Amino acid sequence: MTDADLVAKKLAQVETYVAELRRLARPELMAEDLRERRFVEHTLQIAIQAALDVASHIVSDERLGEPRTNQALFDLLAAAGWVPHETALAMRRAVGFRNVVVHGYASVDVDLVRDVVEHHLQDLLDFVVAIRARLSSP
């Protein structure tokens, strides 16, 4: 059974990081301001990681399957009705972005980072809403 308290803490972290990005980030300065860019990249990274932690916990506790990748966690959640398919797709993209930032698979394109912070923060909040709704349903 899923530990609702643990999941609630992680979901609150996601919300906090998104709120900080919305309040403090200045994406228009990232190309010239390394400190700004690192703040945005790191905060996005830890927000996505908190969502990954939630997904991993639920998939494991609910025995939803054995994901081959972190991205597959969200497919398993969607298949089990925890999140809508569109949310799973958005979270797969978020994990791909996180992988680039964390592992340095390629130089992180400042325009990509700016696009994520300007247009995709809601994806993280949609994930939070979906998980909370499932946890509160009988």
C-alpha angles and dihedrals in degrees: 000000000000117000100237094192093055092046091048091054092051092046090051089052091054090052092048093051092047090049090050091051092049092048103037110023119102101190093176088068098049096095091059103026115065092187091055092047093050091048091053095043094047095045091049089048095053093043091054091044091054089052089048090052090054092048093048093048094050095044090051098043095044092043093231095159144284111292116209092205138019088251090058090062089075093049089055091049091050093047090053093048097251095121135013117261091247091055091049090052092049091049091049088056090047091053090050089053091048090051091055092050096045102038100032093230086164137351107289108247109229090214090057091050090048091049092051094050093043100042113016110047089098088065089067092048091048087056091051092050093048094050093046091050091052093047092051095047117096 
